[in-house]
């Protein structure tokens, strides 16, 4: 199972969470950012249908694959 970490940190004059280098929107308080991260983490554990996804890697190359709906990550929130 893939581990996913939501990190709470100061960002853009407020607080946000970061997942694998991508920032969420900015929240006015640490508590608000943490609650949003916890909600997003919970939503990631909900199984769904298999679906096709496209995404760029760090070098800008695009990849396409099928994401199984039952293969959910193990999210955690830090900070």
Order of alpha helices (4+ residues) and beta strands (2+ residues): beta-beta-beta-alpha-beta-beta-beta
